[in-house]
């Protein structure tokens, strides 16, 4: 199953060049392959992603296609808890090699609020 999520961008002021940088609608830094570094539930019941999860992000106009797979390449269908919509705030490290996402929303089945933080590391693509 493929996920098509519209990123909801939160306004975050950047106080200096060393501060985390928010994602803008035209920002290409989100595109690529990312490996899950850490994950923590901040509020509500949230299922953890499998260890070694990989997120592949492809831009399609003003949207991005996000596909999360486990180590074996199987698509993870529990990346966003039961339904949506989900608000995703994405912040980059100054070198754009670390992506911190805060994902929040309300479970469409039980109405409970959830919030989680995931930290991803960008994979370098080797040229052969």
C-alpha positions in Angstrom: 0.0 0.0 0.0 1.4 3.4 -0.9 0.8 6.4 1.3 0.2 9.8 -0.2 0.3 12.4 2.5 0.1 16.2 2.2 2.6 17.7 4.5 1.1 20.2 6.9 3.8 22.7 7.4 4.1 24.4 10.8 5.7 27.8 11.0 8.9 27.6 13.0 11.3 30.5 13.2 14.9 29.7 12.6 17.0 31.7 15.1 20.4 31.0 13.6 22.0 28.8 10.9 22.7 26.2 13.6 19.0 25.8 14.5 16.8 23.1 13.1 15.3 24.2 9.8 11.6 23.7 8.9 10.4 22.2 5.6 8.9 24.6 3.1 6.5 23.6 0.3 9.3 23.7 -2.3 12.0 22.1 -0.2 13.7 19.2 -2.0 15.7 18.0 1.1 12.8 15.7 2.1 13.2 13.6 -1.1 15.3 10.5 -0.9 15.7 7.4 1.3 15.8 7.7 5.1 16.5 5.1 7.8 14.7 5.3 11.2 17.1 6.2 13.9 14.7 6.5 16.9 11.0 6.8 17.7 9.1 7.8 20.7 5.4 8.1 21.5 4.7 11.5 23.0 1.0 11.0 23.6 -1.7 8.4 23.1 -1.5 4.8 21.8 1.0 4.5 18.9 2.4 1.3 17.4 6.2 1.4 16.9 7.7 1.0 13.5 9.8 -2.1 13.0 13.5 -1.8 13.7 15.4 -1.0 10.5 12.4 0.8 8.9 13.2 2.7 5.7 11.2 5.7 4.4 11.3 6.6 0.7 10.0 10.1 -0.2 9.1 11.2 -3.7 7.7 14.6 -4.5 4.5 14.8 -6.7 3.6 18.4 -7.2 2.7 20.0 -3.8 2.4 16.6 -2.2 4.9 13.9 -1.3 4.6 10.2 -1.6 5.9 8.5 1.5 6.5 4.7 1.5 7.7 3.1 4.7 9.1 -0.5 4.5 10.7 -2.8 7.0 14.2 -4.3 6.6 12.9 -7.0 4.2 11.2 -4.4 2.0 7.6 -5.2 3.1 5.4 -2.1 3.2 4.5 -1.0 6.8 0.8 -0.2 6.9 0.8 1.0 10.5 3.1 4.1 9.9 0.2 6.4 10.6 -2.3 5.1 13.3 -5.7 4.0 12.0 -6.8 6.6 9.5 -6.1 10.3 9.4 -5.6 13.0 8.6 -2.3 13.4 10.3 -0.3 16.6 10.8 3.4 16.1 10.1 6.0 18.7 11.2 9.4 18.1 9.7 12.6 19.7 10.9 16.0 19.2 9.3 19.4 19.4 11.0 21.6 22.2 9.6 23.4 19.6 7.4 20.1 18.1 6.2 21.2 14.6 7.1 18.8 14.2 10.0 15.1 14.7 9.8 12.9 14.9 12.9 9.2 14.4 12.4 6.4 15.1 14.9 3.3 13.3 13.7 0.0 14.1 15.4 -3.7 13.4 14.8 -6.8 11.7 16.0 -7.4 8.0 15.4 -10.5 7.9 13.1 -11.7 4.6 14.8 -11.6 5.4 18.5 -11.3 9.3 18.5 -8.1 9.2 20.6 -5.4 11.8 20.1 -1.9 10.7 19.4 1.5 12.3 18.9 4.9 10.7 18.2 8.4 11.8 17.2 10.5 10.0 14.7 14.1 10.7 13.9 15.4 9.6 10.5 18.9 9.6 9.0 19.4 10.2 5.3 21.0 7.4 3.4 23.7 8.4 1.0 23.2 6.9 -2.5 26.4 5.5 -4.0 27.0 6.0 -7.7 28.3 2.8 -9.4 
